[in-house]
């Protein structure tokens, strides 16, 4: 039960979010087993002996505690965050924060009060007088005894011994023995577990665990997940123009499939992908992959040659409406006309979501002949449908619809119709007619609606709106409730947003943002992104290693791979050296091989790989 209470505290802080999110996925695919195993070595303790041993791996420093100060002074911390920040201030020896820790004892929140006691104990002798004054407190007295001993103040020990002699407080000798020799105990005092739990949470946020920031451990844990690394590496490599990248993506797509290879294939080898699909050599495995394929096509920009693929998607009920919309976006053709007529028929569906999607599709025709059909939906019982129809008519150039949209945009009253209109506008950010409406609506919008409008403008190249979004997300707790916004920015990032992504990655509080942030960082060639690529370079398998090498070379040249050989991680195998050498030969050719020959002997595994890579490069 004591272990369960310890883990519960971690869960309340969101501390086990990555671990708990990983377990279901691990059960389904096995991809996240490495992540679970890595984190479990710290997050799961079997007994009190292990708890004491883990605490010995924690350390604090005033420089890192300044982050806790910033959170308490400038952020909007919740109760648990406040408690952990206070403990970090104390454990870092921030004696200037004595008054803040004292004031925490008067907090209306029990956890903050207890954390303040712990923090005063960690602060050292300066906290002893305050703790002595708490010894008779009904709520905090027992915890204050142990905290007082941890201050190291002689007056605290003397005070407790006097109470033992005069009041018969039998627990005092055992507490003193525990503080002096914690490793001798197989069952620790009850209050010690509270202290250890809070110290661990504080070290994860504002200290060091095993000599590293917790973010380093989180990154290592994420990199232990092959699915995570695949997504990051395949998309980073897709930005290169190396012929070898196309071959590696093709091989993975045909042999194993998967979302990372599919996304990379659309970005690097669309003609080949069309041929694979046409000849039955590849097909998306399920609706998830079909959705990804359609997303990537729309992101890349449609071409007439995509028509057979879109027609194949019509057979998937979940994606029929999207495929119809994309077909009409291709422009005038018999197929586009037939698709528009099918969308018109869907206007009579008994499902509001289908009717709304049909309105969006007809708007995508850019053919004013469909305005009357959309006008017919003005009396639909669903505000979502009415909003999409109104926006669709405006896109098609309807003067009355544009007037109605302007009136809605300028009216600050928050109504369901306005909310749905803003959502509908967000699907039409490519329409020059509607961008001015966005700007009008921004002036009267509040909360997430304003952020949505800012995002739409940013995606249309408005860098001022982008900077405002960065400012919001960069605030303490700025991502809370806004992961959708960050994910969209990461997928469509520019360089001014990369510092924000570095600040937020990795996130234990919001694990869903880690993959999109890591992908953006790797594609952007930031230090953290390059570190992830280096991990993938050495860990294998062969295709991922070679793709990571291509991405590294794109940002830093072949020399970065040669430098990696000189600073290889400990314990890497000769096969790993051979893979990196192959990358050098493949991407650097004979010149890189000549340079490597001057540094390494003929039996060297990296040089052997470089010979093979240089030979392979001659086939392109």
C-alpha positions as CSV (number, residue, x, y, z in Angstrom):
1,X,0.0,0.0,0.0
2,X,2.9,2.4,0.7
3,X,4.3,1.9,-2.7
4,X,0.9,2.4,-4.3
5,X,0.6,5.7,-2.4
6,X,4.0,6.8,-3.7
7,X,3.0,6.0,-7.3
8,X,-0.3,7.7,-6.9
9,X,1.4,11.0,-5.9
10,X,3.5,10.7,-9.1
11,X,0.4,10.2,-11.2
12,X,-1.3,13.2,-9.7
13,X,1.5,15.3,-10.9
14,X,1.3,13.8,-14.3
15,X,4.7,12.3,-13.6
16,X,3.8,8.9,-14.9
17,X,2.0,10.2,-18.0
18,X,4.6,8.9,-20.4
19,X,4.7,5.5,-18.6
20,X,1.0,5.0,-18.4
21,X,0.5,6.3,-22.0
22,X,3.1,3.8,-23.2
23,X,1.7,0.7,-21.6
24,X,-1.5,0.3,-23.8
25,X,0.6,1.0,-26.9
26,X,3.2,-1.5,-25.8
27,X,0.5,-4.1,-25.4
28,X,-0.7,-3.5,-28.9
29,X,2.5,-3.1,-30.9
30,X,5.5,-3.7,-28.6
31,X,7.0,-0.5,-29.9
32,X,7.0,1.3,-26.5
33,X,8.3,-1.5,-24.3
34,X,11.7,0.1,-24.3
35,X,10.2,3.4,-23.1
36,X,8.3,1.7,-20.3
37,X,11.4,-0.3,-19.2
38,X,13.6,2.8,-19.2
39,X,11.2,5.0,-17.1
40,X,10.3,2.1,-14.8
41,X,13.8,2.0,-13.4
42,X,13.1,5.4,-11.8
43,X,9.4,5.6,-11.5
44,X,8.7,2.2,-9.9
45,X,10.4,1.3,-6.7
46,X,9.9,-2.2,-5.2
47,X,10.5,-1.5,-1.6
48,X,11.8,1.1,0.9
49,X,15.4,0.0,0.3
50,X,15.0,0.9,-3.4
51,X,13.3,4.2,-2.4
52,X,16.3,5.2,-0.2
53,X,18.7,4.2,-3.0
54,X,16.8,6.3,-5.6
55,X,16.8,9.3,-3.3
56,X,20.6,9.1,-3.1
57,X,20.7,9.7,-6.9
58,X,18.9,13.1,-6.6
59,X,20.8,16.4,-6.5
60,X,19.8,20.1,-6.6
61,X,21.5,23.3,-7.6
62,X,20.5,27.0,-7.0
63,X,20.8,27.7,-10.8
64,X,18.2,25.1,-11.6
65,X,16.0,26.3,-8.7
66,X,15.6,29.6,-10.5
67,X,13.2,27.8,-12.7
68,X,11.1,27.0,-9.7
69,X,11.2,30.7,-8.7
70,X,10.0,31.7,-12.1
71,X,7.1,29.3,-12.0
72,X,6.0,30.6,-8.6
73,X,6.4,34.2,-9.4
74,X,5.4,34.5,-13.1
75,X,3.4,31.3,-13.8
76,X,0.1,29.9,-12.9
77,X,1.1,26.7,-11.1
78,X,-1.5,24.3,-9.8
79,X,-1.3,22.9,-6.3
80,X,1.0,20.1,-7.1
81,X,3.4,22.2,-9.1
82,X,3.5,24.8,-6.3
83,X,4.3,22.1,-3.8
84,X,7.1,20.6,-5.9
85,X,8.6,24.1,-6.6
86,X,8.8,24.9,-2.9
87,X,10.6,21.6,-2.2
88,X,13.1,22.4,-5.0
89,X,13.8,25.8,-3.4
90,X,14.5,24.2,-0.1
91,X,16.6,21.3,-1.5
92,X,18.7,23.8,-3.5
93,X,19.6,25.7,-0.4
94,X,17.9,28.9,-1.5
95,X,18.0,30.6,2.0
96,X,16.7,33.8,0.5
97,X,13.4,32.0,-0.1
98,X,12.9,31.4,3.7
99,X,9.9,33.8,3.9
100,X,8.3,32.2,0.9
101,X,8.6,28.7,2.5
102,X,7.3,30.1,5.8
103,X,4.3,31.6,4.1
104,X,3.5,28.2,2.5
105,X,2.7,26.9,5.9
106,X,-0.4,29.1,5.9
107,X,-1.6,27.8,2.5
108,X,-5.2,26.6,2.4
109,X,-3.9,23.5,0.5
110,X,-2.7,20.6,2.7
111,X,-0.2,19.4,0.2
112,X,1.4,22.9,0.0
113,X,1.6,23.1,3.8
114,X,3.4,19.7,4.0
115,X,5.7,20.6,1.1
116,X,6.7,23.8,2.9
117,X,7.6,21.7,6.0
118,X,9.7,19.4,3.8
119,X,11.3,22.4,2.0
120,X,12.3,24.0,5.4
121,X,14.0,20.7,6.4
122,X,15.9,20.5,3.1
123,X,16.9,24.2,3.4
124,X,19.4,23.5,6.2
125,X,19.9,25.0,9.7
126,X,18.2,28.3,8.8
127,X,14.9,26.4,8.7
128,X,15.3,24.8,12.1
129,X,13.6,27.5,14.3
130,X,10.5,27.5,12.2
131,X,10.3,23.7,12.4
132,X,10.8,23.7,16.1
133,X,7.7,26.0,16.3
134,X,5.7,23.3,14.5
135,X,6.5,20.3,16.7
136,X,3.2,20.6,18.6
137,X,1.2,21.2,15.5
138,X,-1.5,18.6,15.2
139,X,-1.3,18.3,11.4
140,X,2.3,18.9,10.7
141,X,4.1,18.0,13.9
142,X,5.2,14.5,13.0
143,X,6.5,15.5,9.6
144,X,8.3,18.5,11.2
145,X,10.3,16.2,13.5
146,X,11.9,14.3,10.6
147,X,12.3,17.6,8.6
148,X,14.0,19.2,11.6
149,X,16.6,16.4,11.9
150,X,17.3,16.7,8.1
151,X,18.2,20.4,8.6
152,X,21.4,19.2,10.3
153,X,21.0,21.8,13.0
154,X,22.3,20.8,16.3
155,X,19.6,22.7,18.1
156,X,17.0,20.6,16.4
157,X,18.5,17.4,17.5
158,X,18.9,18.7,21.1
159,X,15.3,19.9,21.1
160,X,14.0,16.5,20.0
161,X,16.1,14.6,22.6
162,X,14.9,16.8,25.3
163,X,11.3,16.1,24.3
164,X,12.1,12.4,24.3
165,X,13.4,12.6,27.9
166,X,10.7,15.0,29.2
167,X,7.6,13.8,27.2
168,X,8.5,10.3,26.3
169,X,8.3,10.7,22.6
170,X,9.4,7.2,21.8
171,X,9.9,7.8,18.0
172,X,12.8,10.2,18.4
173,X,15.7,7.7,18.7
174,X,14.5,5.8,15.7
175,X,14.2,9.0,13.6
176,X,17.7,10.1,14.6
177,X,19.1,6.6,13.7
178,X,17.2,6.8,10.3
179,X,18.6,10.2,9.4
180,X,22.1,9.1,10.4
181,X,22.0,5.7,8.7
182,X,19.1,5.4,6.2
183,X,20.6,2.5,4.4
184,X,20.3,0.4,7.5
185,X,16.5,0.4,7.3
186,X,14.3,-2.0,5.3
187,X,11.2,-0.1,6.4
188,X,11.4,3.6,6.6
189,X,9.4,6.0,8.8
190,X,6.0,7.0,7.3
191,X,7.0,10.7,6.9
192,X,10.2,9.8,5.2
193,X,8.3,8.5,2.3
194,X,6.5,11.8,1.9
195,X,9.9,13.6,1.9
196,X,11.4,11.2,-0.6
197,X,8.4,11.4,-2.9
198,X,8.4,15.1,-3.0
199,X,12.2,15.3,-3.4
200,X,11.9,13.0,-6.4
201,X,9.2,15.1,-8.0
202,X,11.2,18.2,-7.3
203,X,14.4,16.7,-8.9
204,X,12.5,15.7,-12.0
205,X,11.3,19.3,-12.5
206,X,14.0,21.4,-11.0
207,X,17.0,19.2,-10.2
208,X,19.1,16.3,-11.4
209,X,18.3,12.5,-11.4
210,X,21.4,10.3,-11.7
211,X,23.4,13.4,-12.6
212,X,21.1,14.4,-15.5
213,X,18.2,16.6,-16.0
214,X,15.0,14.6,-16.1
215,X,14.5,15.8,-19.6
216,X,17.6,13.8,-20.7
217,X,16.1,10.7,-19.2
218,X,12.8,11.4,-20.9
219,X,14.6,11.8,-24.2
220,X,16.4,8.5,-23.7
221,X,13.1,6.8,-22.9
222,X,11.4,8.2,-26.0
223,X,14.4,7.1,-28.1
224,X,14.0,3.6,-26.7
225,X,10.7,3.5,-28.6
226,X,11.3,2.4,-32.2
227,X,8.0,3.8,-33.5
228,X,8.9,7.2,-32.1
229,X,12.4,7.2,-33.7
230,X,11.0,6.0,-37.0
231,X,8.6,8.9,-37.2
232,X,11.3,11.5,-36.3
233,X,14.0,10.0,-38.6
234,X,11.9,9.2,-41.6
235,X,10.4,12.7,-41.8
236,X,13.7,14.4,-41.1
237,X,15.3,12.3,-43.9
238,X,12.4,13.1,-46.3
239,X,13.6,16.7,-46.4
240,X,16.8,15.6,-48.1
241,X,17.3,15.0,-51.8
242,X,19.5,11.9,-51.5
243,X,18.6,9.1,-53.9
244,X,19.5,6.6,-51.1
245,X,16.7,7.9,-49.0
246,X,14.1,7.0,-51.6
247,X,15.5,3.5,-51.8
248,X,15.4,3.0,-48.0
249,X,11.9,4.5,-47.8
250,X,10.7,2.3,-50.6
251,X,12.1,-0.9,-49.0
252,X,10.6,-0.2,-45.6
253,X,7.2,0.7,-47.2
254,X,6.9,-2.5,-49.2
255,X,8.3,-4.8,-46.6
256,X,6.8,-3.4,-43.4
257,X,4.5,-0.5,-44.2
258,X,3.7,1.8,-41.4
259,X,2.9,5.5,-41.0
260,X,6.5,6.9,-40.9
261,X,7.4,5.2,-44.2
262,X,4.1,6.2,-45.8
263,X,4.5,9.9,-44.9
264,X,8.1,9.9,-46.1
265,X,7.1,8.2,-49.4
266,X,4.5,10.8,-50.2
267,X,7.2,13.5,-49.6
268,X,10.1,11.9,-51.4
269,X,8.8,9.5,-54.1
270,X,5.2,10.2,-55.1
271,X,5.6,8.9,-58.7
272,X,7.0,5.6,-57.4
273,X,4.2,5.4,-54.8
274,X,1.6,5.8,-57.4
275,X,3.1,3.0,-59.4
276,X,3.2,0.7,-56.4
277,X,-0.5,1.4,-55.7
278,X,-1.5,1.0,-59.3
279,X,0.3,-2.4,-59.6
280,X,-0.9,-3.8,-56.3
281,X,2.6,-3.8,-54.8
282,X,1.5,-1.6,-51.9
283,X,-1.7,-0.5,-50.3
284,X,-2.4,1.3,-47.0
285,X,-3.0,-1.3,-44.4
286,X,-6.1,0.3,-42.7
287,X,-8.2,3.4,-42.3
288,X,-5.4,5.0,-40.3
289,X,-2.9,4.7,-43.1
290,X,-5.5,5.9,-45.7
291,X,-6.2,9.0,-43.6
292,X,-2.4,9.6,-43.4
293,X,-2.1,9.2,-47.1
294,X,-4.9,11.7,-47.9
295,X,-3.5,14.1,-45.3
296,X,-0.1,14.0,-46.9
297,X,-1.5,14.5,-50.4
298,X,-3.4,17.5,-49.3
299,X,-0.4,18.9,-47.5
300,X,1.9,18.4,-50.5
301,X,-0.6,19.8,-53.0
302,X,-2.8,17.7,-55.3
303,X,-1.8,16.7,-58.9
304,X,-3.9,15.3,-61.7
305,X,-1.9,12.1,-61.4
306,X,-3.4,11.5,-57.9
307,X,-6.9,10.9,-59.3
308,X,-6.7,7.1,-59.4
309,X,-5.5,7.0,-55.8
310,X,-8.3,9.3,-54.7
311,X,-10.8,7.1,-56.5
312,X,-9.5,4.1,-54.7
313,X,-10.1,6.0,-51.4
314,X,-13.8,6.4,-52.3
315,X,-14.2,2.7,-51.5
316,X,-13.3,3.4,-47.9
317,X,-16.5,4.7,-46.2
318,X,-14.6,6.5,-43.5
319,X,-12.7,8.5,-46.1
320,X,-15.3,8.9,-48.9
321,X,-16.2,12.5,-48.2
322,X,-12.6,13.6,-47.9
323,X,-11.7,11.8,-51.2
324,X,-14.7,13.5,-52.9
325,X,-13.6,16.9,-51.8
326,X,-10.0,16.3,-53.0
327,X,-11.3,15.1,-56.4
328,X,-13.3,18.3,-56.9
329,X,-10.2,20.3,-55.8
330,X,-8.3,18.8,-58.8
331,X,-10.4,21.0,-61.1
332,X,-12.8,20.5,-64.0
333,X,-13.1,17.0,-65.2
334,X,-15.9,14.4,-65.6
335,X,-14.7,12.8,-62.3
336,X,-14.8,16.1,-60.5
337,X,-18.3,16.7,-61.8
338,X,-19.5,13.3,-60.6
339,X,-17.8,13.9,-57.2
340,X,-19.6,17.2,-56.8
341,X,-23.0,15.6,-57.6
342,X,-22.3,12.9,-55.0
343,X,-21.5,15.6,-52.5
344,X,-24.8,17.3,-53.3
345,X,-26.6,14.0,-52.7
346,X,-24.9,13.8,-49.2
347,X,-26.6,17.1,-48.3
348,X,-29.7,15.0,-47.6
349,X,-28.0,12.7,-45.1
350,X,-29.5,12.3,-41.7
351,X,-26.1,12.9,-40.1
352,X,-25.1,16.5,-39.5
353,X,-21.4,15.7,-39.8
354,X,-22.0,14.3,-43.3
355,X,-24.0,17.3,-44.4
356,X,-21.3,19.6,-43.1
357,X,-18.6,17.7,-44.9
358,X,-20.7,17.8,-48.1
359,X,-21.0,21.6,-47.8
360,X,-17.2,21.9,-47.4
361,X,-16.7,19.7,-50.4
362,X,-19.0,21.7,-52.7
363,X,-17.3,24.9,-51.6
364,X,-14.0,23.3,-52.7
365,X,-15.3,23.2,-56.3
366,X,-14.8,26.9,-56.6
367,X,-17.9,26.8,-58.9
368,X,-20.5,29.4,-58.1
369,X,-23.2,27.1,-59.6
370,X,-23.3,25.2,-56.3
371,X,-24.2,28.3,-54.3
372,X,-27.9,27.6,-54.5
373,X,-27.4,24.1,-53.0
374,X,-25.5,25.6,-50.1
375,X,-28.2,28.3,-49.7
376,X,-30.7,25.5,-49.3
377,X,-28.8,24.5,-46.1
378,X,-29.3,27.8,-44.4
379,X,-32.3,26.4,-42.5
380,X,-30.5,23.2,-41.4
381,X,-31.2,22.4,-37.8
382,X,-27.5,22.0,-37.1
383,X,-25.5,25.2,-36.5
384,X,-22.4,23.3,-37.7
385,X,-24.0,22.7,-41.1
386,X,-25.4,26.2,-41.4
387,X,-22.0,27.6,-40.5
388,X,-20.2,25.5,-43.1
389,X,-22.8,26.3,-45.8
390,X,-22.4,30.0,-45.0
391,X,-18.6,29.9,-45.3
392,X,-18.9,27.8,-48.4
393,X,-21.2,30.3,-50.1
394,X,-18.7,33.1,-49.2
395,X,-15.9,31.1,-50.6
396,X,-17.8,30.8,-53.9
397,X,-18.2,34.6,-54.0
398,X,-21.7,35.2,-52.6
399,X,-22.0,38.8,-51.7
400,X,-24.8,38.3,-49.1
401,X,-22.8,35.5,-47.5
402,X,-19.7,37.7,-47.2
403,X,-21.8,40.4,-45.6
404,X,-23.3,38.0,-43.1
405,X,-19.8,36.7,-42.3
406,X,-18.5,40.2,-41.7
407,X,-21.4,41.0,-39.4
408,X,-20.7,37.8,-37.4
409,X,-17.0,38.5,-37.3
410,X,-17.5,42.0,-35.9
411,X,-20.1,41.0,-33.3
412,X,-18.2,40.1,-30.1
413,X,-21.2,38.1,-28.8
414,X,-20.1,34.5,-28.2
415,X,-22.8,32.3,-29.8
416,X,-22.9,28.7,-31.0
417,X,-23.2,30.0,-34.6
418,X,-20.1,32.2,-34.2
419,X,-18.1,29.4,-32.7
420,X,-19.1,27.1,-35.6
421,X,-18.4,29.8,-38.2
422,X,-14.9,30.2,-36.9
423,X,-14.3,26.5,-37.0
424,X,-15.7,26.4,-40.6
425,X,-13.4,29.3,-41.6
426,X,-10.4,27.3,-40.3
427,X,-11.1,24.7,-43.0
428,X,-10.9,27.4,-45.7
429,X,-7.6,29.1,-44.9
430,X,-6.5,28.9,-48.6
431,X,-9.3,31.2,-49.7
432,X,-8.1,34.9,-50.3
433,X,-11.7,36.0,-49.9
434,X,-11.9,34.7,-46.4
435,X,-8.6,35.9,-44.9
436,X,-10.0,39.4,-44.2
437,X,-12.9,37.8,-42.3
438,X,-10.3,36.1,-40.1
439,X,-8.7,39.4,-39.3
440,X,-12.0,41.0,-38.4
441,X,-12.9,38.1,-36.2
442,X,-9.6,38.3,-34.4
443,X,-10.4,41.7,-33.1
444,X,-13.5,40.4,-31.2
445,X,-12.4,36.9,-30.4
446,X,-11.3,35.7,-26.9
447,X,-9.7,32.5,-25.5
448,X,-9.2,29.5,-27.7
449,X,-11.3,31.1,-30.5
450,X,-8.7,33.9,-30.8
451,X,-5.9,31.3,-30.7
452,X,-7.6,29.4,-33.5
453,X,-7.8,32.5,-35.7
454,X,-4.2,33.4,-34.9
455,X,-3.2,29.9,-36.0
456,X,-5.1,30.2,-39.3
457,X,-3.4,33.5,-40.0
458,X,0.0,32.1,-39.1
459,X,-0.5,29.2,-41.5
460,X,-1.1,31.8,-44.1
461,X,2.2,33.4,-43.5
462,X,1.3,36.0,-40.9
463,X,4.5,35.9,-38.8
464,X,3.2,38.5,-36.3
465,X,0.4,36.1,-35.4
466,X,3.0,33.3,-35.1
467,X,5.0,35.3,-32.6
468,X,1.9,36.0,-30.5
469,X,1.2,32.2,-30.4
470,X,4.8,31.5,-29.4
471,X,4.4,34.0,-26.5
472,X,1.3,32.3,-25.3
473,X,2.6,28.8,-25.5
474,X,5.9,29.8,-23.9
475,X,4.4,30.9,-20.7
476,X,4.4,28.6,-17.6
477,X,1.5,26.2,-18.1
478,X,1.0,27.8,-21.5
479,X,0.5,24.4,-23.2
480,X,-2.2,23.3,-20.8
481,X,-5.4,22.8,-22.8
482,X,-3.6,23.9,-26.0
483,X,-1.8,20.8,-27.2
484,X,-3.8,21.0,-30.4
485,X,-2.3,24.4,-31.1
486,X,1.2,23.3,-30.5
487,X,0.8,20.1,-32.6
488,X,-0.4,22.1,-35.6
489,X,2.4,24.6,-35.3
490,X,5.0,21.8,-35.1
491,X,3.6,20.2,-38.2
492,X,3.9,23.5,-40.1
493,X,6.8,25.1,-38.3
494,X,9.2,27.8,-39.2
495,X,12.5,28.7,-37.7
496,X,11.1,31.3,-35.3
497,X,9.2,28.6,-33.5
498,X,12.0,26.1,-33.0
499,X,13.3,27.8,-29.8
500,X,9.9,27.3,-28.3
501,X,9.9,23.6,-29.3
502,X,13.3,23.2,-27.7
503,X,12.0,24.8,-24.5
504,X,9.0,22.4,-24.3
505,X,10.6,19.1,-25.4
506,X,10.4,16.6,-24.0
507,X,7.1,17.0,-22.1
508,X,6.1,14.7,-19.3
509,X,3.0,16.6,-18.6
510,X,1.8,16.4,-22.2
511,X,3.3,13.3,-23.8
512,X,1.2,13.6,-27.0
513,X,3.2,16.6,-28.1
514,X,6.6,14.8,-27.9
515,X,6.6,13.2,-31.4
516,X,5.5,16.3,-33.3
517,X,8.0,18.5,-31.4
518,X,10.8,16.0,-31.9
519,X,10.1,15.7,-35.6
520,X,10.1,19.5,-36.0
521,X,13.4,19.8,-34.1
522,X,15.1,17.1,-36.1
523,X,13.8,18.6,-39.4
524,X,15.1,22.0,-38.2
525,X,18.5,20.7,-37.3
526,X,18.4,22.1,-33.7
527,X,20.8,20.7,-31.1
528,X,18.1,18.5,-29.5
529,X,16.9,17.4,-32.9
530,X,20.5,16.5,-33.9
531,X,20.9,14.6,-30.7
532,X,17.9,12.4,-31.5
533,X,19.3,11.8,-35.0
534,X,22.6,10.7,-33.4
535,X,20.8,8.3,-31.2
536,X,19.1,6.8,-34.2
537,X,22.4,6.7,-36.1
538,X,24.0,4.4,-33.6
539,X,21.0,2.3,-32.5
540,X,20.0,0.9,-35.9
541,X,18.4,-1.0,-37.6
542,X,20.2,-0.4,-40.9
543,X,17.5,1.6,-42.7
544,X,16.8,4.0,-39.8
545,X,20.5,4.5,-39.2
546,X,21.1,5.4,-42.8
547,X,18.2,7.8,-42.9
548,X,19.4,9.4,-39.7
549,X,22.8,9.8,-41.3
550,X,21.3,11.5,-44.4
551,X,19.4,14.0,-42.1
552,X,22.6,14.7,-40.1
553,X,24.6,15.3,-43.3
554,X,21.9,17.7,-44.6
555,X,22.4,19.9,-41.6
556,X,26.1,19.6,-40.9
557,X,27.8,17.8,-43.8
558,X,29.6,14.5,-43.9
559,X,32.1,15.7,-41.3
560,X,29.5,15.2,-38.6
561,X,29.5,11.5,-39.3
562,X,33.3,11.3,-39.1
563,X,33.2,13.2,-35.8
564,X,30.6,10.7,-34.5
565,X,33.2,7.9,-35.0
566,X,35.6,9.7,-32.7
567,X,33.0,10.2,-30.0
568,X,30.9,7.0,-30.3
569,X,28.7,6.1,-27.3
570,X,30.1,3.5,-25.0
571,X,29.3,-0.1,-25.7
572,X,28.4,0.3,-29.4
573,X,29.1,-2.8,-31.5
574,X,31.3,-3.3,-34.6
575,X,28.2,-3.6,-36.6
576,X,27.2,-0.1,-35.5
577,X,30.6,1.3,-36.5
578,X,30.2,-0.5,-39.9
579,X,26.8,1.1,-40.4
580,X,28.1,4.6,-39.7
581,X,31.1,4.0,-42.0
582,X,28.7,2.8,-44.7
583,X,26.9,6.2,-44.3
584,X,30.1,8.1,-44.7
585,X,31.0,6.2,-47.9
586,X,27.5,6.4,-49.3
587,X,26.9,10.1,-48.7
588,X,30.5,11.3,-49.0
589,X,31.7,9.1,-51.8
590,X,35.4,8.5,-52.6
591,X,36.5,11.7,-51.2
592,X,35.2,10.9,-47.7
593,X,36.6,7.3,-48.1
594,X,40.1,8.8,-48.8
595,X,39.9,10.9,-45.7
596,X,38.8,8.0,-43.5
597,X,41.6,5.8,-44.8
598,X,44.1,8.3,-43.4
599,X,42.6,7.9,-40.0
600,X,41.8,4.2,-39.7
601,X,43.5,0.9,-40.4
602,X,42.3,-1.6,-43.0
603,X,40.7,-3.9,-40.3
604,X,38.6,-1.1,-38.9
605,X,34.9,-1.8,-39.0
606,X,34.0,1.8,-39.9
607,X,36.4,1.8,-42.8
608,X,35.1,-1.5,-44.1
609,X,31.6,0.0,-44.1
610,X,32.9,3.1,-45.9
611,X,34.3,0.9,-48.7
612,X,30.9,-0.7,-49.2
613,X,29.1,2.6,-49.0
614,X,31.3,4.3,-51.5
615,X,30.8,1.4,-53.9
616,X,27.0,1.6,-53.5
617,X,27.1,5.4,-54.1
618,X,28.4,4.8,-57.6
619,X,25.1,3.1,-58.6
620,X,23.1,6.3,-58.2
